[in-house]
Amino acid sequence: MKAVFKKTETGILPCCNDSLALFDKIKNGDLVMVEFIKGRNYQNHKRFMALCRVTFDLQDIQDNDE
């Protein structure tokens, strides 16, 4: 099950009700395994997609942009 948490100065807090429900299932002293994945930077993703569009417009080989 996946959950989203936010790091604060006091610790890690759940960001939504689903995450809170999962967080409440963890008892004090329990060991849990966590996979840390940082979300993508939205601005960089927009820049990359714009670069792909410009690159496609400048080429003559492919007709389909997909």
Predicted model as a PDB file, atoms N, CA, C, CB and O in Angstrom, pLDDT in the B-factor column:
MODEL        1                                                                  
ATOM      1  N   MET A   1       0.838  -1.174   0.000  1.00 71.00           N  
ATOM      2  CA  MET A   1       0.000   0.000   0.000  1.00 71.00           C  
ATOM      3  C   MET A   1       0.889   1.245   0.000  1.00 71.00           C  
ATOM      4  CB  MET A   1      -0.957  -0.007   1.216  1.00 71.00           C  
ATOM      5  O   MET A   1       1.887   1.295   0.719  1.00 71.00           O  
ATOM      6  N   LYS A   2       0.533   2.241  -0.798  1.00 80.00           N  
ATOM      7  CA  LYS A   2       1.325   3.452  -0.900  1.00 80.00           C  
ATOM      8  C   LYS A   2       0.695   4.570  -0.093  1.00 80.00           C  
ATOM      9  CB  LYS A   2       1.479   3.870  -2.354  1.00 80.00           C  
ATOM     10  O   LYS A   2      -0.525   4.643   0.054  1.00 80.00           O  
ATOM     11  N   ALA A   3       1.544   5.435   0.423  1.00 85.00           N  
ATOM     12  CA  ALA A   3       1.077   6.577   1.194  1.00 85.00           C  
ATOM     13  C   ALA A   3       2.024   7.748   0.943  1.00 85.00           C  
ATOM     14  CB  ALA A   3       0.993   6.235   2.715  1.00 85.00           C  
ATOM     15  O   ALA A   3       3.179   7.556   0.564  1.00 85.00           O  
ATOM     16  N   VAL A   4       1.520   8.959   1.160  1.00 85.00           N  
ATOM     17  CA  VAL A   4       2.315  10.167   0.970  1.00 85.00           C  
ATOM     18  C   VAL A   4       2.503  10.824   2.329  1.00 85.00           C  
ATOM     19  CB  VAL A   4       1.636  11.148  -0.046  1.00 85.00           C  
ATOM     20  O   VAL A   4       1.546  11.027   3.076  1.00 85.00           O  
ATOM     21  N   PHE A   5       3.756  11.153   2.636  1.00 87.00           N  
ATOM     22  CA  PHE A   5       4.081  11.781   3.906  1.00 87.00           C  
ATOM     23  C   PHE A   5       4.863  13.064   3.660  1.00 87.00           C  
ATOM     24  CB  PHE A   5       4.882  10.817   4.804  1.00 87.00           C  
ATOM     25  O   PHE A   5       5.485  13.236   2.611  1.00 87.00           O  
ATOM     26  N   LYS A   6       4.824  13.954   4.633  1.00 87.00           N  
ATOM     27  CA  LYS A   6       5.537  15.224   4.545  1.00 87.00           C  
ATOM     28  C   LYS A   6       6.495  15.328   5.723  1.00 87.00           C  
ATOM     29  CB  LYS A   6       4.547  16.428   4.525  1.00 87.00           C  
ATOM     30  O   LYS A   6       6.119  15.062   6.865  1.00 87.00           O  
ATOM     31  N   LYS A   7       7.742  15.718   5.438  1.00 87.00           N  
ATOM     32  CA  LYS A   7       8.730  15.871   6.497  1.00 87.00           C  
ATOM     33  C   LYS A   7       8.575  17.253   7.116  1.00 87.00           C  
ATOM     34  CB  LYS A   7      10.173  15.663   5.955  1.00 87.00           C  
ATOM     35  O   LYS A   7       8.504  18.255   6.405  1.00 87.00           O  
ATOM     36  N   THR A   8       8.523  17.300   8.432  1.00 89.00           N  
ATOM     37  CA  THR A   8       8.472  18.567   9.166  1.00 89.00           C  
ATOM     38  C   THR A   8       9.615  18.578  10.170  1.00 89.00           C  
ATOM     39  CB  THR A   8       7.089  18.762   9.886  1.00 89.00           C  
ATOM     40  O   THR A   8      10.370  17.610  10.270  1.00 89.00           O  
ATOM     41  N   GLU A   9       9.741  19.668  10.907  1.00 91.00           N  
ATOM     42  CA  GLU A   9      10.798  19.738  11.917  1.00 91.00           C  
ATOM     43  C   GLU A   9      10.556  18.763  13.057  1.00 91.00           C  
ATOM     44  CB  GLU A   9      10.909  21.148  12.463  1.00 91.00           C  
ATOM     45  O   GLU A   9      11.503  18.362  13.734  1.00 91.00           O  
ATOM     46  N   THR A  10       9.312  18.377  13.283  1.00 89.00           N  
ATOM     47  CA  THR A  10       8.997  17.477  14.391  1.00 89.00           C  
ATOM     48  C   THR A  10       8.972  16.010  13.978  1.00 89.00           C  
ATOM     49  CB  THR A  10       7.668  17.851  14.989  1.00 89.00           C  
ATOM     50  O   THR A  10       8.931  15.136  14.844  1.00 89.00           O  
ATOM     51  N   GLY A  11       8.995  15.718  12.683  1.00 86.00           N  
ATOM     52  CA  GLY A  11       8.980  14.333  12.217  1.00 86.00           C  
ATOM     53  C   GLY A  11       8.304  14.211  10.871  1.00 86.00           C  
ATOM     54  O   GLY A  11       8.239  15.171  10.103  1.00 86.00           O  
ATOM     55  N   ILE A  12       7.801  13.023  10.591  1.00 86.00           N  
ATOM     56  CA  ILE A  12       7.129  12.752   9.326  1.00 86.00           C  
ATOM     57  C   ILE A  12       5.634  12.648   9.599  1.00 86.00           C  
ATOM     58  CB  ILE A  12       7.675  11.445   8.656  1.00 86.00           C  
ATOM     59  O   ILE A  12       5.212  11.905  10.485  1.00 86.00           O  
ATOM     60  N   LEU A  13       4.828  13.394   8.835  1.00 87.00           N  
ATOM     61  CA  LEU A  13       3.388  13.427   9.030  1.00 87.00           C  
ATOM     62  C   LEU A  13       2.669  12.976   7.768  1.00 87.00           C  
ATOM     63  CB  LEU A  13       2.933  14.831   9.430  1.00 87.00           C  
ATOM     64  O   LEU A  13       3.123  13.277   6.664  1.00 87.00           O  
ATOM     65  N   PRO A  14       1.544  12.252   7.908  1.00 90.00           N  
ATOM     66  CA  PRO A  14       0.758  11.858   6.734  1.00 90.00           C  
ATOM     67  C   PRO A  14       0.111  13.075   6.087  1.00 90.00           C  
ATOM     68  CB  PRO A  14      -0.321  10.830   7.123  1.00 90.00           C  
ATOM     69  O   PRO A  14      -0.291  14.010   6.780  1.00 90.00           O  
ATOM     70  N   CYS A  15       0.010  13.064   4.747  1.00 88.00           N  
ATOM     71  CA  CYS A  15      -0.530  14.206   4.002  1.00 88.00           C  
ATOM     72  C   CYS A  15      -2.028  14.113   3.726  1.00 88.00           C  
ATOM     73  CB  CYS A  15       0.198  14.340   2.702  1.00 88.00           C  
ATOM     74  O   CYS A  15      -2.663  15.132   3.457  1.00 88.00           O  
ATOM     75  N   CYS A  16      -2.603  12.917   3.786  1.00 88.00           N  
ATOM     76  CA  CYS A  16      -4.022  12.770   3.471  1.00 88.00           C  
ATOM     77  C   CYS A  16      -4.641  11.713   4.390  1.00 88.00           C  
ATOM     78  CB  CYS A  16      -4.222  12.385   1.975  1.00 88.00           C  
ATOM     79  O   CYS A  16      -3.937  11.070   5.169  1.00 88.00           O  
ATOM     80  N   ASN A  17      -5.940  11.542   4.293  1.00 90.00           N  
ATOM     81  CA  ASN A  17      -6.642  10.601   5.171  1.00 90.00           C  
ATOM     82  C   ASN A  17      -6.214   9.157   4.921  1.00 90.00           C  
ATOM     83  CB  ASN A  17      -8.147  10.729   4.980  1.00 90.00           C  
ATOM     84  O   ASN A  17      -6.107   8.378   5.868  1.00 90.00           O  
ATOM     85  N   ASP A  18      -5.967   8.788   3.665  1.00 89.00           N  
ATOM     86  CA  ASP A  18      -5.514   7.428   3.355  1.00 89.00           C  
ATOM     87  C   ASP A  18      -4.150   7.156   3.994  1.00 89.00           C  
ATOM     88  CB  ASP A  18      -5.439   7.217   1.826  1.00 89.00           C  
ATOM     89  O   ASP A  18      -3.914   6.081   4.546  1.00 89.00           O  
ATOM     90  N   SER A  19      -3.267   8.139   3.908  1.00 88.00           N  
ATOM     91  CA  SER A  19      -1.949   7.999   4.513  1.00 88.00           C  
ATOM     92  C   SER A  19      -2.055   7.943   6.030  1.00 88.00           C  
ATOM     93  CB  SER A  19      -1.038   9.152   4.089  1.00 88.00           C  
ATOM     94  O   SER A  19      -1.313   7.208   6.682  1.00 88.00           O  
ATOM     95  N   LEU A  20      -2.975   8.718   6.592  1.00 89.00           N  
ATOM     96  CA  LEU A  20      -3.183   8.713   8.040  1.00 89.00           C  
ATOM     97  C   LEU A  20      -3.682   7.348   8.512  1.00 89.00           C  
ATOM     98  CB  LEU A  20      -4.183   9.812   8.444  1.00 89.00           C  
ATOM     99  O   LEU A  20      -3.248   6.850   9.551  1.00 89.00           O  
ATOM    100  N   ALA A  21      -4.597   6.743   7.746  1.00 90.00           N  
ATOM    101  CA  ALA A  21      -5.115   5.422   8.110  1.00 90.00           C  
ATOM    102  C   ALA A  21      -3.991   4.388   8.112  1.00 90.00           C  
ATOM    103  CB  ALA A  21      -6.235   4.992   7.138  1.00 90.00           C  
ATOM    104  O   ALA A  21      -3.924   3.545   9.007  1.00 90.00           O  
ATOM    105  N   LEU A  22      -3.111   4.450   7.119  1.00 89.00           N  
ATOM    106  CA  LEU A  22      -1.989   3.525   7.065  1.00 89.00           C  
ATOM    107  C   LEU A  22      -1.012   3.794   8.203  1.00 89.00           C  
ATOM    108  CB  LEU A  22      -1.275   3.628   5.717  1.00 89.00           C  
ATOM    109  O   LEU A  22      -0.491   2.865   8.820  1.00 89.00           O  
ATOM    110  N   PHE A  23      -0.771   5.068   8.474  1.00 86.00           N  
ATOM    111  CA  PHE A  23       0.156   5.472   9.541  1.00 86.00           C  
ATOM    112  C   PHE A  23      -0.347   5.012  10.906  1.00 86.00           C  
ATOM    113  CB  PHE A  23       0.347   7.001   9.539  1.00 86.00           C  
ATOM    114  O   PHE A  23       0.449   4.633  11.765  1.00 86.00           O  
ATOM    115  N   ASP A  24      -1.669   5.043  11.110  1.00 90.00           N  
ATOM    116  CA  ASP A  24      -2.253   4.630  12.388  1.00 90.00           C  
ATOM    117  C   ASP A  24      -2.132   3.130  12.627  1.00 90.00           C  
ATOM    118  CB  ASP A  24      -3.710   5.034  12.444  1.00 90.00           C  
ATOM    119  O   ASP A  24      -2.186   2.682  13.772  1.00 90.00           O  
ATOM    120  N   LYS A  25      -1.969   2.352  11.566  1.00 90.00           N  
ATOM    121  CA  LYS A  25      -1.822   0.902  11.702  1.00 90.00           C  
ATOM    122  C   LYS A  25      -0.454   0.513  12.261  1.00 90.00           C  
ATOM    123  CB  LYS A  25      -2.036   0.227  10.355  1.00 90.00           C  
ATOM    124  O   LYS A  25      -0.282  -0.602  12.754  1.00 90.00           O  
ATOM    125  N   ILE A  26       0.513   1.419  12.189  1.00 87.00           N  
ATOM    126  CA  ILE A  26       1.866   1.142  12.671  1.00 87.00           C  
ATOM    127  C   ILE A  26       1.891   1.376  14.180  1.00 87.00           C  
ATOM    128  CB  ILE A  26       2.930   2.042  11.941  1.00 87.00           C  
ATOM    129  O   ILE A  26       1.600   2.475  14.653  1.00 87.00           O  
ATOM    130  N   LYS A  27       2.239   0.339  14.922  1.00 91.00           N  
ATOM    131  CA  LYS A  27       2.323   0.458  16.378  1.00 91.00           C  
ATOM    132  C   LYS A  27       3.695   0.978  16.770  1.00 91.00           C  
ATOM    133  CB  LYS A  27       2.044  -0.900  17.061  1.00 91.00           C  
ATOM    134  O   LYS A  27       4.664   0.829  16.025  1.00 91.00           O  
ATOM    135  N   ASN A  28       3.770   1.594  17.954  1.00 89.00           N  
ATOM    136  CA  ASN A  28       5.066   2.060  18.465  1.00 89.00           C  
ATOM    137  C   ASN A  28       6.008   0.878  18.619  1.00 89.00           C  
ATOM    138  CB  ASN A  28       4.899   2.801  19.820  1.00 89.00           C  
ATOM    139  O   ASN A  28       5.638  -0.150  19.187  1.00 89.00           O  
ATOM    140  N   GLY A  29       7.207   1.024  18.121  1.00 91.00           N  
ATOM    141  CA  GLY A  29       8.211  -0.032  18.197  1.00 91.00           C  
ATOM    142  C   GLY A  29       8.217  -0.964  17.003  1.00 91.00           C  
ATOM    143  O   GLY A  29       9.146  -1.760  16.861  1.00 91.00           O  
ATOM    144  N   ASP A  30       7.211  -0.896  16.135  1.00 90.00           N  
ATOM    145  CA  ASP A  30       7.181  -1.727  14.936  1.00 90.00           C  
ATOM    146  C   ASP A  30       8.236  -1.247  13.942  1.00 90.00           C  
ATOM    147  CB  ASP A  30       5.778  -1.705  14.290  1.00 90.00           C  
ATOM    148  O   ASP A  30       8.499  -0.050  13.825  1.00 90.00           O  
ATOM    149  N   LEU A  31       8.826  -2.192  13.238  1.00 90.00           N  
ATOM    150  CA  LEU A  31       9.757  -1.863  12.173  1.00 90.00           C  
ATOM    151  C   LEU A  31       8.995  -1.894  10.855  1.00 90.00           C  
ATOM    152  CB  LEU A  31      10.969  -2.847  12.151  1.00 90.00           C  
ATOM    153  O   LEU A  31       8.227  -2.822  10.601  1.00 90.00           O  
ATOM    154  N   VAL A  32       9.201  -0.895  10.025  1.00 86.00           N  
ATOM    155  CA  VAL A  32       8.563  -0.841   8.716  1.00 86.00           C  
ATOM    156  C   VAL A  32       9.637  -0.592   7.664  1.00 86.00           C  
ATOM    157  CB  VAL A  32       7.462   0.265   8.667  1.00 86.00           C  
ATOM    158  O   VAL A  32      10.648   0.058   7.932  1.00 86.00           O  
ATOM    159  N   MET A  33       9.404  -1.117   6.467  1.00 86.00           N  
ATOM    160  CA  MET A  33      10.326  -0.889   5.360  1.00 86.00           C  
ATOM    161  C   MET A  33       9.748   0.219   4.491  1.00 86.00           C  
ATOM    162  CB  MET A  33      10.563  -2.197   4.530  1.00 86.00           C  
ATOM    163  O   MET A  33       8.567   0.189   4.144  1.00 86.00           O  
ATOM    164  N   VAL A  34      10.572   1.187   4.142  1.00 84.00           N  
ATOM    165  CA  VAL A  34      10.124   2.349   3.384  1.00 84.00           C  
ATOM    166  C   VAL A  34      10.945   2.461   2.112  1.00 84.00           C  
ATOM    167  CB  VAL A  34      10.238   3.642   4.227  1.00 84.00           C  
ATOM    168  O   VAL A  34      12.168   2.329   2.142  1.00 84.00           O  
ATOM    169  N   GLU A  35      10.271   2.706   0.991  1.00 85.00           N  
ATOM    170  CA  GLU A  35      10.958   3.000  -0.261  1.00 85.00           C  
ATOM    171  C   GLU A  35      10.807   4.493  -0.509  1.00 85.00           C  
ATOM    172  CB  GLU A  35      10.383   2.150  -1.461  1.00 85.00           C  
ATOM    173  O   GLU A  35       9.695   4.988  -0.694  1.00 85.00           O  
ATOM    174  N   PHE A  36      11.919   5.205  -0.514  1.00 82.00           N  
ATOM    175  CA  PHE A  36      11.912   6.654  -0.651  1.00 82.00           C  
ATOM    176  C   PHE A  36      11.917   7.038  -2.128  1.00 82.00           C  
ATOM    177  CB  PHE A  36      13.121   7.276   0.076  1.00 82.00           C  
ATOM    178  O   PHE A  36      12.853   6.705  -2.854  1.00 82.00           O  
ATOM    179  N   ILE A  37      10.880   7.735  -2.571  1.00 82.00           N  
ATOM    180  CA  ILE A  37      10.791   8.218  -3.946  1.00 82.00           C  
ATOM    181  C   ILE A  37      10.401   9.687  -3.893  1.00 82.00           C  
ATOM    182  CB  ILE A  37       9.759   7.382  -4.790  1.00 82.00           C  
ATOM    183  O   ILE A  37       9.343  10.041  -3.373  1.00 82.00           O  
ATOM    184  N   LYS A  38      11.250  10.522  -4.426  1.00 80.00           N  
ATOM    185  CA  LYS A  38      10.947  11.940  -4.458  1.00 80.00           C  
ATOM    186  C   LYS A  38      10.156  12.239  -5.732  1.00 80.00           C  
ATOM    187  CB  LYS A  38      12.250  12.795  -4.387  1.00 80.00           C  
ATOM    188  O   LYS A  38      10.505  11.753  -6.808  1.00 80.00           O  
ATOM    189  N   GLY A  39       9.105  13.028  -5.614  1.00 77.00           N  
ATOM    190  CA  GLY A  39       8.262  13.356  -6.758  1.00 77.00           C  
ATOM    191  C   GLY A  39       9.021  14.139  -7.822  1.00 77.00           C  
ATOM    192  O   GLY A  39      10.035  14.776  -7.536  1.00 77.00           O  
ATOM    193  N   ARG A  40       8.520  14.083  -9.047  1.00 80.00           N  
ATOM    194  CA  ARG A  40       9.158  14.792 -10.151  1.00 80.00           C  
ATOM    195  C   ARG A  40       8.974  16.299 -10.024  1.00 80.00           C  
ATOM    196  CB  ARG A  40       8.597  14.310 -11.483  1.00 80.00           C  
ATOM    197  O   ARG A  40       8.010  16.783  -9.431  1.00 80.00           O  
ATOM    198  N   ASN A  41       9.914  17.015 -10.590  1.00 87.00           N  
ATOM    199  CA  ASN A  41       9.822  18.466 -10.627  1.00 87.00           C  
ATOM    200  C   ASN A  41       8.924  18.839 -11.808  1.00 87.00           C  
ATOM    201  CB  ASN A  41      11.245  19.134 -10.748  1.00 87.00           C  
ATOM    202  O   ASN A  41       9.279  18.605 -12.963  1.00 87.00           O  
ATOM    203  N   TYR A  42       7.778  19.410 -11.515  1.00 89.00           N  
ATOM    204  CA  TYR A  42       6.780  19.711 -12.538  1.00 89.00           C  
ATOM    205  C   TYR A  42       7.308  20.706 -13.577  1.00 89.00           C  
ATOM    206  CB  TYR A  42       5.517  20.262 -11.887  1.00 89.00           C  
ATOM    207  O   TYR A  42       7.044  20.546 -14.769  1.00 89.00           O  
ATOM    208  N   GLN A  43       8.041  21.719 -13.144  1.00 93.00           N  
ATOM    209  CA  GLN A  43       8.567  22.715 -14.083  1.00 93.00           C  
ATOM    210  C   GLN A  43       9.556  22.088 -15.059  1.00 93.00           C  
ATOM    211  CB  GLN A  43       9.241  23.860 -13.323  1.00 93.00           C  
ATOM    212  O   GLN A  43       9.529  22.400 -16.250  1.00 93.00           O  
ATOM    213  N   ASN A  44      10.428  21.209 -14.570  1.00 93.00           N  
ATOM    214  CA  ASN A  44      11.370  20.539 -15.470  1.00 93.00           C  
ATOM    215  C   ASN A  44      10.644  19.608 -16.432  1.00 93.00           C  
ATOM    216  CB  ASN A  44      12.410  19.752 -14.665  1.00 93.00           C  
ATOM    217  O   ASN A  44      11.047  19.478 -17.589  1.00 93.00           O  
ATOM    218  N   HIS A  45       9.583  18.961 -15.970  1.00 91.00           N  
ATOM    219  CA  HIS A  45       8.807  18.087 -16.843  1.00 91.00           C  
ATOM    220  C   HIS A  45       8.153  18.897 -17.968  1.00 91.00           C  
ATOM    221  CB  HIS A  45       7.734  17.328 -16.032  1.00 91.00           C  
ATOM    222  O   HIS A  45       8.150  18.458 -19.118  1.00 91.00           O  
ATOM    223  N   LYS A  46       7.608  20.059 -17.654  1.00 93.00           N  
ATOM    224  CA  LYS A  46       7.009  20.930 -18.676  1.00 93.00           C  
ATOM    225  C   LYS A  46       8.060  21.376 -19.682  1.00 93.00           C  
ATOM    226  CB  LYS A  46       6.346  22.159 -18.024  1.00 93.00           C  
ATOM    227  O   LYS A  46       7.797  21.401 -20.884  1.00 93.00           O  
ATOM    228  N   ARG A  47       9.252  21.730 -19.199  1.00 95.00           N  
ATOM    229  CA  ARG A  47      10.338  22.149 -20.102  1.00 95.00           C  
ATOM    230  C   ARG A  47      10.738  21.014 -21.037  1.00 95.00           C  
ATOM    231  CB  ARG A  47      11.563  22.621 -19.294  1.00 95.00           C  
ATOM    232  O   ARG A  47      10.952  21.236 -22.228  1.00 95.00           O  
ATOM    233  N   PHE A  48      10.841  19.797 -20.503  1.00 93.00           N  
ATOM    234  CA  PHE A  48      11.218  18.653 -21.320  1.00 93.00           C  
ATOM    235  C   PHE A  48      10.183  18.388 -22.410  1.00 93.00           C  
ATOM    236  CB  PHE A  48      11.392  17.415 -20.446  1.00 93.00           C  
ATOM    237  O   PHE A  48      10.543  18.132 -23.559  1.00 93.00           O  
ATOM    238  N   MET A  49       8.900  18.448 -22.054  1.00 92.00           N  
ATOM    239  CA  MET A  49       7.852  18.204 -23.048  1.00 92.00           C  
ATOM    240  C   MET A  49       7.857  19.300 -24.116  1.00 92.00           C  
ATOM    241  CB  MET A  49       6.469  18.128 -22.366  1.00 92.00           C  
ATOM    242  O   MET A  49       7.619  19.006 -25.287  1.00 92.00           O  
ATOM    243  N   ALA A  50       8.119  20.543 -23.744  1.00 94.00           N  
ATOM    244  CA  ALA A  50       8.216  21.635 -24.722  1.00 94.00           C  
ATOM    245  C   ALA A  50       9.406  21.398 -25.655  1.00 94.00           C  
ATOM    246  CB  ALA A  50       8.357  23.009 -24.002  1.00 94.00           C  
ATOM    247  O   ALA A  50       9.309  21.639 -26.858  1.00 94.00           O  
ATOM    248  N   LEU A  51      10.511  20.931 -25.109  1.00 94.00           N  
ATOM    249  CA  LEU A  51      11.686  20.623 -25.932  1.00 94.00           C  
ATOM    250  C   LEU A  51      11.363  19.506 -26.919  1.00 94.00           C  
ATOM    251  CB  LEU A  51      12.886  20.222 -25.043  1.00 94.00           C  
ATOM    252  O   LEU A  51      11.781  19.564 -28.075  1.00 94.00           O  
ATOM    253  N   CYS A  52      10.626  18.493 -26.478  1.00 91.00           N  
ATOM    254  CA  CYS A  52      10.229  17.406 -27.382  1.00 91.00           C  
ATOM    255  C   CYS A  52       9.354  17.935 -28.514  1.00 91.00           C  
ATOM    256  CB  CYS A  52       9.481  16.303 -26.607  1.00 91.00           C  
ATOM    257  O   CYS A  52       9.519  17.532 -29.666  1.00 91.00           O  
ATOM    258  N   ARG A  53       8.419  18.838 -28.193  1.00 90.00           N  
ATOM    259  CA  ARG A  53       7.543  19.412 -29.220  1.00 90.00           C  
ATOM    260  C   ARG A  53       8.341  20.218 -30.243  1.00 90.00           C  
ATOM    261  CB  ARG A  53       6.473  20.301 -28.573  1.00 90.00           C  
ATOM    262  O   ARG A  53       8.109  20.096 -31.446  1.00 90.00           O  
ATOM    263  N   VAL A  54       9.280  21.042 -29.771  1.00 92.00           N  
ATOM    264  CA  VAL A  54      10.097  21.856 -30.673  1.00 92.00           C  
ATOM    265  C   VAL A  54      10.967  20.962 -31.549  1.00 92.00           C  
ATOM    266  CB  VAL A  54      10.976  22.844 -29.873  1.00 92.00           C  
ATOM    267  O   VAL A  54      11.101  21.204 -32.749  1.00 92.00           O  
ATOM    268  N   THR A  55      11.560  19.928 -30.951  1.00 90.00           N  
ATOM    269  CA  THR A  55      12.406  19.001 -31.702  1.00 90.00           C  
ATOM    270  C   THR A  55      11.598  18.311 -32.790  1.00 90.00           C  
ATOM    271  CB  THR A  55      13.038  17.958 -30.764  1.00 90.00           C  
ATOM    272  O   THR A  55      12.073  18.166 -33.917  1.00 90.00           O  
ATOM    273  N   PHE A  56      10.381  17.884 -32.466  1.00 89.00           N  
ATOM    274  CA  PHE A  56       9.537  17.234 -33.460  1.00 89.00           C  
ATOM    275  C   PHE A  56       9.181  18.198 -34.587  1.00 89.00           C  
ATOM    276  CB  PHE A  56       8.264  16.692 -32.805  1.00 89.00           C  
ATOM    277  O   PHE A  56       9.188  17.806 -35.754  1.00 89.00           O  
ATOM    278  N   ASP A  57       8.872  19.441 -34.262  1.00 88.00           N  
ATOM    279  CA  ASP A  57       8.508  20.424 -35.286  1.00 88.00           C  
ATOM    280  C   ASP A  57       9.665  20.731 -36.231  1.00 88.00           C  
ATOM    281  CB  ASP A  57       8.035  21.708 -34.628  1.00 88.00           C  
ATOM    282  O   ASP A  57       9.439  21.079 -37.390  1.00 88.00           O  
ATOM    283  N   LEU A  58      10.895  20.606 -35.752  1.00 87.00           N  
ATOM    284  CA  LEU A  58      12.062  20.947 -36.565  1.00 87.00           C  
ATOM    285  C   LEU A  58      12.557  19.792 -37.438  1.00 87.00           C  
ATOM    286  CB  LEU A  58      13.178  21.405 -35.672  1.00 87.00           C  
ATOM    287  O   LEU A  58      13.406  20.002 -38.304  1.00 87.00           O  
ATOM    288  N   GLN A  59      12.048  18.592 -37.230  1.00 84.00           N  
ATOM    289  CA  GLN A  59      12.516  17.452 -38.013  1.00 84.00           C  
ATOM    290  C   GLN A  59      11.523  17.155 -39.136  1.00 84.00           C  
ATOM    291  CB  GLN A  59      12.709  16.205 -37.110  1.00 84.00           C  
ATOM    292  O   GLN A  59      10.360  17.554 -39.077  1.00 84.00           O  
ATOM    293  N   ASP A  60      12.010  16.437 -40.172  1.00 80.00           N  
ATOM    294  CA  ASP A  60      11.181  16.118 -41.340  1.00 80.00           C  
ATOM    295  C   ASP A  60      10.988  14.614 -41.554  1.00 80.00           C  
ATOM    296  CB  ASP A  60      11.798  16.721 -42.577  1.00 80.00           C  
ATOM    297  O   ASP A  60      10.320  14.222 -42.510  1.00 80.00           O  
ATOM    298  N   ILE A  61      11.543  13.777 -40.707  1.00 77.00           N  
ATOM    299  CA  ILE A  61      11.533  12.342 -40.929  1.00 77.00           C  
ATOM    300  C   ILE A  61      10.213  11.717 -40.495  1.00 77.00           C  
ATOM    301  CB  ILE A  61      12.685  11.691 -40.191  1.00 77.00           C  
ATOM    302  O   ILE A  61       9.637  10.937 -41.253  1.00 77.00           O  
ATOM    303  N   GLN A  62       9.727  12.025 -39.330  1.00 76.00           N  
ATOM    304  CA  GLN A  62       8.514  11.425 -38.774  1.00 76.00           C  
ATOM    305  C   GLN A  62       7.302  12.326 -39.003  1.00 76.00           C  
ATOM    306  CB  GLN A  62       8.691  11.151 -37.272  1.00 76.00           C  
ATOM    307  O   GLN A  62       7.406  13.550 -38.930  1.00 76.00           O  
ATOM    308  N   ASP A  63       6.146  11.704 -39.284  1.00 73.00           N  
ATOM    309  CA  ASP A  63       4.899  12.459 -39.465  1.00 73.00           C  
ATOM    310  C   ASP A  63       4.017  12.412 -38.226  1.00 73.00           C  
ATOM    311  CB  ASP A  63       4.129  11.919 -40.659  1.00 73.00           C  
ATOM    312  O   ASP A  63       3.216  13.319 -37.996  1.00 73.00           O  
ATOM    313  N   ASN A  64       4.161  11.354 -37.424  1.00 72.00           N  
ATOM    314  CA  ASN A  64       3.319  11.163 -36.252  1.00 72.00           C  
ATOM    315  C   ASN A  64       4.098  11.603 -35.016  1.00 72.00           C  
ATOM    316  CB  ASN A  64       2.858   9.679 -36.125  1.00 72.00           C  
ATOM    317  O   ASN A  64       5.222  11.144 -34.810  1.00 72.00           O  
ATOM    318  N   ASP A  65       3.534  12.475 -34.192  1.00 68.00           N  
ATOM    319  CA  ASP A  65       4.264  12.979 -33.028  1.00 68.00           C  
ATOM    320  C   ASP A  65       4.293  12.005 -31.862  1.00 68.00           C  
ATOM    321  CB  ASP A  65       3.661  14.268 -32.575  1.00 68.00           C  
ATOM    322  O   ASP A  65       4.929  12.292 -30.849  1.00 68.00           O  
ATOM    323  N   GLU A  66       3.630  10.872 -31.970  1.00 70.00           N  
ATOM    324  CA  GLU A  66       3.675   9.884 -30.905  1.00 70.00           C  
ATOM    325  C   GLU A  66       4.823   8.921 -31.142  1.00 70.00           C  
ATOM    326  CB  GLU A  66       2.346   9.124 -30.809  1.00 70.00           C  
ATOM    327  O   GLU A  66       5.034   8.004 -30.349  1.00 70.00           O  
TER     328      GLU A  66                                                      
ENDMDL                                                                          
END                                                                             
